[in-house]
Amino acid sequence: MAQHYFDSSPDAASRPSTADLVLPDLHLRLHTDRGVFSPDKVDLGTRVLLETVPAPPEQGRLLDLGCGYGPIALTMASRAPRARVLGVDVNSRAVGLARRNADEYGLAHAAFAVITPEGEPTAEPEGTAPAAEELRGPFDAIWSNPPIRVGKDVLHSMLRTWLGRLTPEGTAHLVVQRHLGADSLQKWLDAQGLPAERVASRAGFRVLAVRRGA
């Protein structure tokens, strides 16, 4: 059985493929592989997020949390060409694919980093990843299809870490399946002092807008 996509170094044999991201304003053919999240097609939750989320800030620092092979980060970069876009993931294979996809589309203002589950940068060859200081934010916007299936403890720790790096005016948009706990996650975020509002609901997914509390 292939390792879970949340593993840092998947041992699934490589089987390169592509997946098309088709949006009203964008069409990207992205390189994918086994051992990463949704390698055969851009998953429905990601498409719901990208079809409903407001335009990203034109400038500033934007984050894709759990970037996979890059559909969310590259959409942010395409829609905000003057912003700095960062994508982070624990899966080194996925991050390598995201870098390749960014290079292929000339999105040099998008950079990607392999992180630990605790949100710390890992050791990568010099010049490959953004500086550790840059990963600490603050971020003007965060978009994410978070890895709900990793379990509540890991998920909650990850969200506390990264949502805490929003600017006071920044907003995070998260997409979560209703039957995988979108409503309970919204309540948990509120209880953490991270006010969350449901801003879209489609095909069994909720899109939550999250801000830092006062």
trRosetta pair geometry for C-beta under 8 A, 3 or more apart (Angstrom, degrees):
i j d omega theta_ij theta_ji phi_ij phi_ji
2 10 6.8 14 -178 -170 94 113
2 11 7.7 -172 -147 74 59 65
2 12 3.6 21 -134 -88 105 123
2 34 6.0 -118 -122 171 149 109
2 35 5.9 -135 -174 -83 118 67
3 7 4.3 -24 149 7 130 154
3 10 4.7 -165 62 -135 116 72
3 11 5.5 90 -18 29 123 79
3 12 6.0 -131 26 -30 77 90
3 35 6.3 32 59 -132 91 92
4 7 5.5 122 68 -23 72 94
4 149 7.9 -143 -155 108 128 119
5 10 7.0 -15 -116 -77 43 131
5 35 6.6 138 -106 165 66 42
5 36 5.4 73 -136 -161 110 26
5 37 4.2 125 155 -61 166 70
5 68 7.6 -1 173 -111 134 93
5 91 5.8 -33 175 -77 69 152
5 94 7.2 67 -171 -52 98 134
5 147 7.6 -155 89 -118 102 126
6 90 6.0 36 -170 65 63 131
6 91 6.9 -105 -130 -56 19 103
6 117 7.8 50 174 -95 107 108
6 147 5.4 117 -85 179 117 161
6 149 7.9 -155 -24 84 132 89
6 150 5.1 128 -104 -93 168 112
7 10 5.3 121 77 -81 117 63
7 11 7.9 -51 121 -4 155 75
7 35 7.6 -70 62 -167 112 96
7 90 7.5 -153 125 119 12 111
7 91 6.7 65 75 -105 51 86
8 90 5.3 -81 -92 162 72 88
8 91 6.6 -156 -133 -102 27 36
8 92 5.9 45 169 -16 69 98
8 114 7.2 82 -155 -175 92 118
8 116 8.0 -17 -91 -114 129 54
8 122 7.6 121 -152 -77 129 161
9 92 5.6 0 -91 31 69 122
9 93 7.4 108 -141 -28 46 95
10 34 7.3 -158 135 121 141 73
10 35 2.8 142 125 -165 158 124
10 36 7.1 -120 -8 -53 155 56
10 91 6.5 20 -26 -149 105 104
10 93 5.4 -57 32 8 109 141
11 35 7.5 162 42 -108 24 133
12 15 8.0 -68 144 8 102 97
12 34 4.3 -120 131 132 129 112
12 35 3.8 -172 44 -63 117 99
13 34 6.6 29 76 65 52 145
14 33 5.5 -33 -146 -162 78 125
14 34 6.5 -177 -132 41 27 97
14 35 7.7 -54 -93 13 55 125
14 93 8.0 -162 -100 -142 94 132
15 33 6.4 140 62 -156 49 69
15 34 4.7 54 34 -18 97 114
16 31 6.6 -28 -160 -164 102 96
16 32 7.4 138 -158 80 53 47
16 33 5.3 -32 -99 -95 53 90
17 31 7.8 139 82 -160 37 52
17 32 5.1 -31 75 71 85 95
17 33 6.8 154 23 -90 75 37
17 39 6.1 95 53 156 122 100
17 40 6.8 -14 112 -108 155 51
18 29 5.3 10 178 175 131 94
18 30 6.3 148 -159 75 73 40
18 31 5.9 -44 -101 -100 75 41
18 32 6.2 139 -119 16 19 90
19 29 7.6 164 79 -157 31 54
19 30 5.3 -25 63 63 81 97
19 32 5.0 48 -8 -23 106 138
19 38 7.5 71 -110 132 167 89
19 39 7.0 -161 -42 174 127 37
19 40 6.6 107 -91 133 110 21
19 41 5.1 160 -141 -123 111 28
19 42 5.3 144 147 -37 124 70
19 69 7.7 115 36 73 121 141
19 71 7.8 -59 99 -68 120 124
20 27 7.0 -13 -170 -166 98 84
20 28 7.4 160 -155 85 51 47
20 29 5.4 -26 -100 -103 72 70
20 30 7.5 163 -95 16 20 78
20 41 7.6 -22 44 -137 68 77
20 42 7.2 -95 87 -2 41 111
21 26 6.8 -17 117 118 102 105
21 27 7.0 168 88 -149 63 37
21 28 4.5 3 53 56 109 93
21 29 7.8 -162 22 -77 72 24
21 30 6.0 47 -12 -14 108 119
21 42 4.9 86 -95 -48 79 156
21 47 7.8 -170 -144 -93 78 88
21 50 7.8 -1 -170 81 113 171
21 71 4.9 164 -91 -135 142 108
21 74 7.7 133 51 81 161 120
21 75 7.2 -121 155 -64 145 107
22 26 7.8 -179 -149 96 27 62
22 27 5.3 13 -114 -115 68 86
23 26 4.5 18 56 52 109 89
23 27 7.3 -159 35 -69 61 51
23 47 7.6 -169 -86 -143 88 80
23 50 5.7 -88 -96 132 137 120
23 51 6.4 -159 -134 -83 97 78
23 75 6.9 72 -4 -123 158 122
24 51 7.5 98 -4 -127 101 86
25 78 7.8 159 120 125 103 121
25 79 7.3 73 106 -91 142 97
26 75 6.1 165 70 -121 168 83
26 78 5.5 93 -110 115 134 158
26 79 7.8 -74 -50 -55 136 88
28 71 7.3 174 73 -123 131 73
28 74 6.1 84 -104 122 174 137
28 75 7.9 -127 2 -70 137 73
28 78 7.8 -139 -53 -49 125 149
28 101 7.3 66 170 -173 127 114
28 105 6.4 -32 -126 -75 111 148
30 42 7.5 85 33 -66 133 104
30 69 5.6 127 157 123 123 118
30 70 6.4 -169 -143 68 133 98
30 71 6.2 -92 -33 -75 165 82
30 74 7.5 175 -96 32 121 157
30 97 7.6 74 167 159 94 108
30 101 4.9 8 -138 -118 85 138
31 69 6.7 -142 86 -171 61 132
31 97 5.2 -146 98 -153 95 95
31 100 5.4 -34 48 101 143 128
31 101 5.7 -154 29 -69 88 90
31 104 7.6 123 -13 -11 112 151
32 36 6.3 -139 -162 67 83 129
32 38 8.0 -82 -141 109 143 59
32 39 4.2 154 155 -155 122 74
32 40 7.4 -146 104 -55 154 20
32 69 5.2 -119 -103 -17 71 170
32 97 6.4 63 -111 -165 33 154
33 36 5.9 78 66 5 74 116
33 39 6.0 -92 77 -135 21 132
33 69 7.7 142 17 -85 77 133
33 93 6.1 -104 77 165 130 120
33 97 6.2 -156 6 -73 105 136
34 39 5.8 -96 -90 3 35 173
35 39 7.7 59 38 -56 41 139
35 91 7.3 167 141 -162 87 123
35 93 5.3 40 102 62 120 159
36 39 5.3 106 65 -76 87 97
36 68 5.8 111 173 -155 109 84
36 69 5.7 75 147 -42 156 101
36 91 5.9 139 -114 138 78 151
36 93 5.8 -132 -61 101 103 106
36 94 4.2 135 -127 -84 117 94
36 97 6.6 -51 -58 21 167 148
37 43 7.3 -58 150 -18 97 134
37 66 7.8 32 1 167 157 101
37 68 4.6 -86 52 -106 109 122
37 91 7.7 176 -15 10 88 160
37 94 7.0 28 15 -103 84 142
37 147 7.5 -127 -85 -99 142 99
38 41 6.4 -71 173 72 99 53
38 42 6.7 72 131 -140 132 22
38 43 4.0 -106 -103 -45 160 104
38 46 7.5 -152 60 0 161 132
38 68 7.1 -4 46 -148 93 155
39 69 7.7 89 -113 -18 68 139
42 46 5.4 -105 175 81 92 130
42 47 5.9 107 121 -56 110 97
42 71 5.1 112 -125 -99 119 163
43 46 5.1 93 64 9 78 103
43 47 7.2 -151 99 -4 41 90
43 145 7.2 150 72 168 121 161
44 47 5.6 -59 -149 39 35 109
44 48 6.2 39 153 -23 70 103
44 203 5.9 -110 167 123 129 143
44 205 7.0 -171 123 -31 96 136
45 48 5.6 -50 -147 33 33 112
45 49 6.5 35 154 -19 64 103
45 145 5.1 121 116 -138 115 122
45 175 4.7 154 177 126 93 124
45 176 7.6 44 -148 -92 132 12
45 177 6.5 -78 -86 -57 126 82
45 205 5.1 162 -116 -111 78 144
46 49 5.7 -53 -152 34 32 113
46 50 6.3 20 156 -11 67 110
46 71 5.5 63 165 91 143 136
46 72 6.2 -116 -149 -59 103 97
46 145 5.0 -63 -80 -42 77 153
46 175 7.0 174 -84 60 31 149
47 50 5.9 -59 -141 43 32 105
47 51 5.9 25 161 -16 67 113
48 51 6.1 -64 -142 42 25 105
48 52 6.1 -4 167 2 63 121
48 175 5.7 140 84 -144 104 140
48 200 7.1 176 167 121 97 128
48 202 5.1 -178 -137 73 116 113
48 203 6.1 -141 -81 47 129 115
48 205 4.6 130 75 74 167 146
48 207 6.6 -154 134 -54 100 110
49 52 6.6 -87 -148 47 20 93
49 53 5.6 21 171 -34 67 116
49 72 6.9 -12 101 -109 136 113
49 143 6.5 126 163 -172 128 106
49 145 6.1 -129 -14 -68 150 95
49 173 6.5 138 -155 130 100 112
49 175 3.9 -104 -66 -37 108 137
49 205 7.9 -90 -47 148 74 142
49 207 5.9 147 -108 -109 65 114
50 53 6.4 -35 -115 21 25 111
50 71 7.3 -85 -50 145 149 102
50 72 6.7 -144 -72 -111 108 69
50 75 5.2 -60 -133 -177 124 174
51 202 8.0 -66 81 64 120 162
52 199 7.3 153 147 112 114 95
52 200 3.9 39 171 -91 152 172
52 202 6.9 178 -53 4 142 134
52 207 5.4 -170 94 -4 134 164
53 56 7.9 22 132 -59 118 76
53 143 6.2 19 -135 -117 168 120
53 173 4.8 125 -121 120 114 169
53 207 6.8 -145 -74 -166 76 143
54 173 7.8 175 28 -60 77 145
55 79 6.1 -152 -148 167 80 126
55 80 7.7 134 172 -66 84 95
56 62 5.5 21 -171 -111 138 148
56 76 5.2 65 -35 -143 162 85
56 79 5.6 113 25 99 103 117
56 80 4.5 -74 86 -39 116 136
56 83 6.6 -77 125 1 122 166
56 141 5.1 -159 -144 66 90 162
56 143 7.5 -75 -87 -32 115 124
57 60 4.8 5 107 33 140 127
57 62 6.8 -175 48 -72 94 108
57 80 6.5 53 85 -127 48 143
57 83 6.3 115 93 -94 82 134
57 140 4.7 -48 24 132 155 133
57 141 5.6 178 4 -19 99 121
58 80 5.7 -169 -135 -138 32 90
58 82 5.8 21 158 57 80 114
58 83 6.6 -174 149 -49 27 100
59 80 7.5 -169 -62 -176 26 108
59 82 5.0 -41 -89 114 82 106
59 83 5.4 180 -135 -87 25 71
59 140 8.0 58 101 26 52 169
60 83 5.6 -16 58 -131 57 100
60 84 7.3 -107 121 34 31 83
60 139 7.8 102 148 -166 107 44
60 140 3.5 24 140 -6 148 151
60 141 7.4 101 96 4 128 87
60 167 7.8 -76 -162 -12 136 146
61 83 7.1 169 -89 -176 18 92
61 84 5.0 -22 -108 72 68 106
61 86 6.9 10 -174 -2 92 112
61 134 7.5 -159 -137 -169 139 86
61 137 6.8 165 104 -140 139 58
61 138 7.1 134 63 96 127 47
61 139 5.2 -103 106 -118 96 58
61 140 5.8 126 54 3 58 91
62 76 5.1 -163 128 174 144 138
62 80 6.4 102 -15 69 152 152
62 83 5.1 41 -6 149 116 138
62 84 7.0 165 23 84 72 50
62 85 4.8 -24 72 -108 103 71
62 86 7.1 170 86 24 50 69
62 139 6.5 91 -125 -163 22 98
62 140 6.3 -51 -76 62 66 90
62 141 4.8 -8 -123 64 89 96
62 142 7.5 172 -166 -83 60 35
62 143 7.5 13 177 4 104 97
63 85 7.7 167 -83 -160 24 57
63 86 5.2 -19 -109 70 71 96
63 87 7.6 145 -163 -91 54 35
63 88 7.1 -12 -163 6 101 105
63 137 7.5 -46 -44 -92 139 96
63 139 4.5 -41 -8 -128 117 151
63 141 7.2 -174 31 96 68 53
63 142 4.6 -17 71 -111 104 80
63 143 7.5 174 90 28 55 59
63 144 8.0 -7 117 -57 89 101
63 162 7.0 -159 131 -171 152 115
63 165 7.7 58 -18 97 162 121
64 67 4.3 81 110 -98 116 93
64 70 7.6 97 92 -137 162 50
64 72 4.4 148 -133 99 124 109
64 73 3.7 -105 5 -68 149 86
64 76 6.4 -158 -55 5 106 140
64 85 7.1 31 -11 179 101 99
64 86 7.2 -162 27 98 71 49
64 87 4.2 -10 62 -110 112 82
64 88 7.3 169 85 23 64 60
64 142 7.7 157 -89 -159 22 62
64 143 5.7 -23 -106 72 70 87
64 144 6.7 145 -164 -86 51 65
65 88 6.2 -11 -123 59 51 99
65 142 5.8 23 -16 -171 114 112
65 143 7.7 -180 20 84 78 37
65 144 3.9 -19 60 -96 97 129
65 146 6.6 -5 108 -92 111 85
65 158 7.4 137 176 159 125 109
65 162 5.1 99 -105 153 139 167
66 88 7.4 -8 -41 88 29 70
66 89 5.7 80 -143 -105 35 83
66 144 5.6 81 36 -153 104 98
66 145 6.5 -117 94 72 122 62
66 146 5.6 138 5 -120 151 45
66 147 5.5 -173 -131 -26 144 91
67 70 5.7 20 162 -92 105 50
67 72 6.4 -132 -133 57 67 101
67 73 4.9 7 -138 -23 120 127
67 87 3.2 65 -90 -176 159 111
67 88 6.2 121 -10 44 109 27
67 89 4.9 -107 42 -40 78 110
67 94 7.0 156 88 140 76 114
67 95 7.1 78 70 -99 117 69
67 98 5.4 39 128 -100 123 158
67 112 6.3 -127 75 -128 159 107
68 71 7.0 -7 79 15 119 88
68 72 7.9 90 38 13 102 99
68 89 6.2 147 -49 -98 27 150
68 91 7.4 18 -114 56 47 133
68 94 4.8 -93 -155 -163 38 130
68 97 7.9 -39 151 77 61 122
68 98 7.0 128 102 -66 43 113
69 94 5.4 -107 -61 -154 60 75
69 97 3.9 -42 -128 110 97 127
69 98 5.3 -173 -166 -65 34 70
69 101 6.3 96 161 -17 86 142
70 73 5.0 -71 -150 54 72 107
70 74 4.7 61 152 -23 103 110
70 87 6.1 -27 -112 -119 75 176
70 97 6.8 -148 -4 112 108 82
70 98 3.4 142 -58 -129 110 85
70 101 4.7 -176 62 67 148 139
70 102 6.5 -135 -150 -46 154 87
70 110 7.6 87 -151 152 118 143
70 112 7.2 -69 -90 -81 106 138
71 74 6.2 -62 -138 42 21 104
71 75 6.3 24 160 -20 60 108
72 75 5.8 -57 -151 34 29 111
72 76 6.5 31 152 -18 64 104
72 87 7.5 139 78 -113 89 112
72 143 5.2 -159 179 111 121 117
72 144 7.2 113 145 -98 170 29
72 145 6.7 -173 -50 -2 141 98
73 76 5.6 -53 -152 35 33 113
73 77 6.3 30 152 -18 66 107
73 85 5.4 136 -167 155 85 121
73 86 7.5 -93 -131 107 122 20
73 87 3.6 -48 -71 -69 156 122
73 98 6.5 45 53 -162 139 125
73 102 7.6 -44 115 -76 115 115
73 110 5.5 119 152 -156 106 125
73 112 7.1 104 123 -85 173 98
74 77 5.4 -48 -141 38 36 113
74 78 6.2 40 155 -22 65 104
74 98 7.6 -156 -41 -155 105 82
74 101 6.0 -72 -68 127 149 117
74 102 6.2 -148 -96 -88 101 74
74 105 6.6 80 -158 52 122 149
74 107 6.0 163 -134 27 81 171
74 110 6.3 9 -95 -106 58 176
75 78 5.7 -53 -144 36 31 111
75 79 6.2 19 159 -9 65 112
76 79 6.1 -68 -146 45 26 102
76 80 5.9 -26 171 28 67 112
76 83 7.3 -78 157 82 95 136
76 85 4.9 146 104 -122 116 132
76 110 7.6 126 79 -102 95 114
76 141 7.7 -177 -136 96 126 123
76 143 6.2 -173 -67 23 124 136
77 80 6.7 -75 -125 61 21 76
77 81 7.2 62 171 -99 60 50
77 83 7.5 -134 -114 72 51 95
77 85 4.4 -106 -74 19 89 155
77 102 7.1 45 48 -127 171 101
77 107 4.3 73 134 -166 143 128
77 109 6.0 163 -143 80 104 90
77 110 4.0 -52 -78 -56 149 119
78 81 7.3 0 -157 -68 23 83
78 105 7.6 -43 -80 147 105 140
78 107 6.9 -62 -63 -99 68 128
80 83 3.8 6 138 11 120 125
80 85 7.1 131 75 -61 110 110
81 109 6.9 119 -167 33 50 145
82 109 7.8 -127 -144 -142 12 173
83 109 6.8 126 85 144 48 133
83 140 7.7 -119 -140 56 123 131
84 109 5.8 -116 -111 -178 48 94
84 111 7.7 -14 -175 15 89 106
84 134 7.9 -96 146 -164 141 123
85 107 7.7 -28 50 164 133 115
85 109 6.1 82 18 122 88 82
85 110 4.2 -22 78 -107 114 77
85 111 7.3 153 87 23 61 59
86 110 7.7 176 -80 -156 23 58
86 111 5.7 -21 -111 71 68 84
86 112 7.3 147 -165 -94 56 35
86 113 7.0 -7 -170 7 102 107
86 130 5.9 -61 -116 13 113 157
86 134 6.8 170 -83 137 144 107
86 135 6.7 -179 178 -105 153 66
86 139 7.8 -107 43 -104 117 116
87 95 7.4 172 109 -123 103 79
87 98 5.5 -122 95 169 149 154
87 110 6.7 27 -9 -179 108 100
87 111 7.4 -172 27 95 74 38
87 112 4.4 -22 70 -108 98 87
87 113 7.5 164 86 23 53 62
88 95 8.0 -5 -148 -99 32 117
88 112 7.2 170 -80 -158 36 62
88 113 5.2 -17 -108 68 82 89
88 114 7.8 136 -155 -116 69 10
88 115 4.7 25 -176 -11 114 129
88 119 7.9 48 145 -140 153 65
88 135 6.7 93 -81 -140 135 113
89 94 5.0 -69 116 90 158 126
89 95 5.3 -167 56 -61 108 91
89 98 7.5 138 8 -11 132 145
89 112 7.5 -11 16 -170 97 106
89 114 6.7 -41 78 -116 66 55
89 115 7.0 143 68 28 16 90
90 114 6.9 64 -150 -165 26 75
90 115 6.0 -69 -83 75 61 68
90 116 6.8 45 -117 -151 99 18
90 117 5.8 14 -90 -69 144 65
91 94 3.9 56 96 12 116 115
91 95 6.6 164 90 -14 62 83
91 114 7.6 -125 75 -126 23 94
92 95 5.6 -53 -145 37 35 111
92 96 6.4 40 155 -21 65 103
92 114 4.9 9 -96 -106 76 143
92 122 7.9 -74 -82 71 106 152
93 96 5.8 -54 -153 34 31 113
93 97 6.7 30 151 -16 63 105
94 97 5.7 -57 -153 37 34 111
94 98 6.4 36 150 -22 67 104
95 98 5.5 -49 -146 34 35 114
95 99 6.5 38 154 -19 65 101
95 112 4.8 171 -157 145 87 122
95 113 6.9 -69 -142 107 140 10
95 114 4.9 -122 8 -68 163 81
96 99 5.8 -52 -151 34 32 111
96 100 6.6 32 151 -18 64 105
97 100 5.6 -54 -150 36 35 112
97 101 6.2 34 154 -19 68 105
98 101 5.7 -54 -147 37 31 111
98 102 6.4 32 154 -19 65 104
98 112 4.6 130 98 -90 124 160
99 102 5.8 -53 -147 35 31 110
99 103 6.4 32 155 -19 64 106
99 112 5.2 -124 -63 41 83 128
99 128 7.9 -36 -107 -171 159 84
100 103 5.8 -56 -151 36 31 112
100 104 6.3 31 154 -23 65 107
101 104 5.7 -53 -147 32 32 113
101 105 6.6 6 162 2 64 109
102 105 6.5 -75 -151 49 28 93
102 107 4.5 -96 -156 71 79 102
102 108 7.4 127 154 -82 105 28
102 110 4.5 -140 -128 81 133 117
102 111 7.9 175 135 -82 173 29
102 112 7.2 -177 -7 -20 142 114
103 106 7.6 32 -176 -71 31 31
103 107 7.9 -83 -51 45 19 70
107 110 4.5 14 134 13 110 118
111 129 7.0 116 165 -159 108 45
111 130 4.5 108 117 -48 142 105
112 129 7.0 -80 97 -121 48 80
113 121 5.6 -56 175 -122 133 96
113 122 7.8 158 170 32 86 77
113 124 7.3 -145 -143 2 73 148
113 129 4.1 85 -108 -158 86 120
113 130 5.7 -81 -52 38 121 86
113 135 6.0 -68 52 -87 162 131
114 121 7.5 87 79 -159 57 62
114 122 4.7 -44 104 39 100 124
114 124 6.1 131 34 -64 109 124
114 129 7.0 -97 21 -88 70 142
115 119 5.8 -10 172 -145 135 29
115 120 6.3 147 -161 71 84 31
115 121 5.9 -57 -106 -98 73 38
115 122 6.4 -176 -117 -15 19 89
115 135 7.3 164 -91 -167 120 147
116 119 6.8 -41 72 28 77 22
116 120 4.6 5 31 53 116 87
116 121 7.8 -5 -2 55 84 6
116 122 6.1 128 -48 -67 78 91
117 150 7.9 -180 -134 179 120 148
117 154 5.8 -55 -174 -150 127 108
117 157 7.5 51 147 93 92 126
117 158 6.8 -80 -176 -75 69 105
118 157 6.9 -53 -118 147 60 125
118 161 7.0 143 175 -77 52 158
119 135 7.9 170 170 149 81 115
119 158 6.6 151 -59 -132 101 63
119 161 4.0 -155 -26 146 159 152
119 162 6.2 -165 -118 -57 131 85
120 132 7.9 3 -165 -142 70 113
121 124 7.6 -86 173 5 100 104
121 129 6.5 154 -154 125 121 147
121 132 4.7 -123 17 -104 140 88
121 135 5.7 150 -57 21 108 161
124 128 4.5 -110 141 73 117 131
124 129 4.6 88 60 -10 144 121
125 128 4.6 86 68 -25 82 127
130 134 4.4 -87 158 75 119 139
130 135 6.2 141 93 -52 112 85
131 134 4.8 99 63 -1 81 102
131 135 7.5 -148 99 -6 47 85
132 135 5.7 -55 -156 31 39 113
132 136 7.0 40 150 -25 66 102
133 136 5.9 -55 -161 25 38 113
136 165 6.4 -151 176 -125 45 128
137 165 3.3 155 -9 177 153 107
137 166 7.3 -72 -159 -56 152 16
137 167 7.6 -158 171 -51 113 67
138 165 5.6 -172 -125 175 57 66
138 166 6.4 33 -168 148 98 16
138 167 4.4 109 138 -72 131 70
138 170 7.0 -163 159 -15 105 144
139 142 5.4 70 117 -59 144 90
139 162 8.0 5 16 -180 144 81
139 165 5.5 58 6 121 100 94
139 166 5.6 -56 68 -107 86 48
139 167 6.6 -138 77 -15 34 81
139 170 5.8 109 103 -153 66 162
140 166 7.9 91 -117 -155 11 70
140 167 5.4 3 -96 13 54 130
140 169 7.4 -9 -141 86 77 92
140 170 4.9 -158 -157 -103 29 105
141 170 5.8 -152 -69 -157 39 95
141 171 6.1 -3 -119 64 77 69
141 172 7.2 145 -169 -93 51 43
141 173 7.6 -1 -173 4 97 95
142 162 6.5 130 -134 147 154 108
142 163 6.9 -127 47 -99 158 61
142 165 8.0 99 -62 78 133 92
142 166 6.4 -91 -7 -85 117 97
142 170 7.2 67 -6 156 85 122
142 171 7.8 -139 36 112 71 39
142 172 3.8 -14 67 -113 106 93
142 173 7.3 180 92 27 60 55
143 172 7.4 -178 -74 -159 29 62
143 173 5.2 -6 -114 63 72 97
144 162 8.0 97 -57 109 153 147
144 172 6.8 -7 13 -174 109 106
144 173 7.5 162 28 87 63 54
144 174 5.2 -16 72 -109 94 76
144 175 7.5 -163 99 22 50 71
145 174 7.6 138 -98 -160 28 61
145 175 5.1 -24 -104 60 78 104
146 155 6.3 97 149 -145 126 100
146 158 7.1 154 -151 101 119 131
146 159 6.8 -2 -119 -74 159 103
146 174 5.9 -10 -8 -148 110 113
146 176 7.0 -13 46 -84 98 96
147 150 4.7 56 119 -20 111 113
147 154 8.0 -37 90 113 110 118
147 155 6.9 -145 82 -96 69 94
147 158 8.0 38 45 50 96 168
148 155 6.3 34 -127 -103 40 148
148 176 6.2 112 -73 -139 132 94
148 177 7.0 -114 21 30 164 95
148 180 4.8 76 133 148 156 131
148 181 6.6 163 -160 48 126 109
148 185 7.9 -83 -117 -64 107 145
149 180 7.5 -61 -65 -151 74 133
150 154 4.4 -84 131 84 115 135
150 155 5.7 146 67 -54 101 85
150 158 8.0 56 74 -8 147 141
151 154 5.1 75 69 19 90 102
151 155 6.5 -170 88 -8 40 96
152 155 5.7 -64 -139 44 28 110
152 156 5.7 25 167 -19 69 111
153 156 6.2 -56 -143 37 22 106
153 157 6.4 21 158 -16 59 110
154 157 5.9 -59 -149 38 28 111
154 158 6.2 28 155 -20 65 109
155 158 5.8 -59 -150 36 28 111
155 159 6.3 21 157 -14 66 109
156 159 5.9 -57 -143 40 31 107
156 160 6.2 33 157 -21 66 105
156 188 6.9 -90 -110 160 110 141
157 160 5.9 -54 -147 34 28 111
157 161 6.4 29 156 -20 63 107
158 161 5.9 -59 -153 34 29 111
158 162 6.3 0 164 1 66 112
159 162 6.4 -65 -135 47 28 93
159 163 5.3 16 174 -8 69 119
159 189 7.4 -85 151 -97 141 94
159 194 7.9 -156 150 62 107 172
160 163 6.6 -57 -124 45 16 100
160 164 6.0 23 166 -25 55 117
160 192 6.6 -126 -100 -161 92 145
161 164 6.2 -79 -168 32 17 112
161 165 7.3 7 148 -18 58 109
162 165 5.6 -55 -160 28 41 113
162 172 8.0 107 120 -106 97 146
163 166 5.9 -13 -171 -15 52 113
163 172 5.6 -77 -115 -10 91 157
163 189 7.8 -119 -169 -137 175 104
163 194 5.5 28 142 -128 144 145
163 210 6.0 -50 -136 126 130 134
163 212 7.2 163 156 -79 85 78
164 212 7.4 94 -125 -108 41 111
166 170 3.8 -151 -171 80 93 124
166 171 7.4 88 -151 -54 137 11
166 172 6.1 -101 -78 -37 132 99
166 211 7.2 -150 125 -149 157 47
166 212 5.1 -168 77 -35 118 110
167 170 4.0 108 46 -24 79 109
168 212 6.0 -91 -123 67 47 131
170 211 7.3 161 90 -130 52 74
170 212 7.3 53 60 -4 86 106
171 209 5.5 -15 -173 -167 120 95
171 210 6.9 137 -165 66 64 45
171 211 5.6 -37 -106 -82 72 85
172 209 7.3 148 78 -159 49 44
172 210 4.3 -23 64 62 101 102
172 211 7.6 -179 21 -73 76 36
173 199 7.5 -65 -126 46 102 135
173 207 6.0 1 -172 -177 99 101
173 208 7.1 161 -152 80 49 47
173 209 5.7 -19 -97 -99 75 64
173 210 7.6 179 -79 17 26 80
174 185 7.8 -109 114 133 143 137
174 207 7.2 162 81 -154 42 53
174 208 4.8 -13 60 57 94 100
174 210 6.3 27 0 -8 111 123
175 205 5.4 10 -175 177 98 124
175 206 7.2 168 -150 85 53 45
175 207 5.2 -23 -96 -99 78 74
175 208 7.8 179 -83 17 28 73
176 180 6.4 -130 177 81 85 102
176 181 6.9 -68 165 82 127 65
176 182 3.9 155 99 -100 108 87
176 185 5.7 -83 170 44 177 152
176 205 6.9 151 77 -155 29 76
176 206 5.5 -19 64 60 82 92
176 208 6.7 6 14 -4 111 115
177 180 4.0 65 71 17 107 109
177 181 7.9 52 79 31 75 54
177 182 6.3 -151 91 -40 27 108
177 204 5.8 4 -150 138 84 97
177 205 5.6 -53 -99 -100 49 70
177 206 7.8 96 -169 15 7 77
178 182 4.9 -57 -103 24 42 125
178 183 6.9 36 -149 -22 74 95
178 201 7.7 52 -67 -147 121 102
178 204 5.3 -118 22 -171 107 63
178 205 6.8 -139 -22 -95 80 17
178 206 5.8 102 -77 -25 77 100
179 204 6.6 -26 -2 -170 99 112
181 184 4.6 -55 -163 48 88 110
181 185 5.4 95 131 -29 92 96
182 185 5.7 -59 -149 36 27 112
182 186 6.5 32 153 -24 63 103
182 198 8.0 78 150 -104 116 113
182 205 7.4 139 -72 -161 150 45
182 206 3.8 130 172 31 149 128
182 208 7.1 -179 -168 -40 94 116
183 186 5.6 -47 -152 29 34 114
183 187 6.8 33 151 -16 63 101
183 206 7.3 127 -59 -25 62 163
184 187 5.6 -50 -152 36 38 112
184 188 6.4 41 149 -21 67 104
185 188 5.5 -52 -147 36 35 113
185 189 6.3 39 153 -22 66 102
185 196 7.8 -94 122 132 76 174
185 208 7.3 -129 105 -22 108 162
186 189 5.8 -51 -149 33 31 112
186 190 6.6 33 152 -19 62 104
186 196 4.6 -146 -145 101 74 132
186 198 6.6 -28 -105 -55 152 93
186 206 7.4 -66 -48 131 125 151
186 208 5.7 -161 -95 -112 95 136
187 190 5.7 -53 -152 35 33 113
187 191 6.4 32 151 -19 65 107
188 191 5.6 -58 -150 37 33 112
188 192 6.4 30 152 -19 66 107
189 192 5.7 -60 -151 37 32 110
189 194 4.4 -81 -176 86 84 105
189 195 7.4 73 130 -174 99 4
189 196 4.0 63 91 -27 138 131
189 208 7.2 132 22 160 162 147
189 210 5.7 -89 -174 -122 146 121
190 194 7.1 -99 -76 70 22 59
190 195 6.1 43 -114 -118 72 47
190 196 5.8 -100 -53 27 78 91
193 212 7.7 13 133 -169 89 57
193 213 3.7 -93 176 13 82 149
194 210 5.3 13 160 -172 104 108
194 211 7.1 171 -166 76 62 36
194 212 6.5 -37 -117 -110 73 38
194 213 6.2 -96 -74 -28 30 93
195 210 7.1 161 85 -148 45 55
195 211 5.4 -13 62 56 94 91
195 213 5.9 116 -19 -88 90 79
196 208 4.7 -3 -171 -176 111 119
196 209 7.0 154 -154 76 56 44
196 210 4.7 -15 -100 -97 84 83
197 208 6.9 143 69 -157 35 66
197 209 4.9 -19 60 58 92 97
197 210 8.0 -179 21 -74 63 41
198 201 6.4 22 171 -54 121 103
198 206 5.4 -61 -130 -163 108 112
198 207 7.1 107 -158 71 62 52
198 208 5.9 -42 -94 -98 54 68
198 209 8.0 163 -104 16 7 78
199 207 5.4 -63 66 100 85 99
199 208 7.1 125 11 -132 86 18
199 209 4.7 56 -24 -18 131 112
200 206 7.3 148 85 -162 59 43
200 207 3.9 19 52 36 101 121
201 205 7.2 -180 -148 88 48 49
201 206 5.5 -11 -103 -106 81 66
201 207 7.4 -139 -64 18 41 75
202 205 5.9 -17 68 57 65 91
202 207 8.0 12 18 -13 95 106
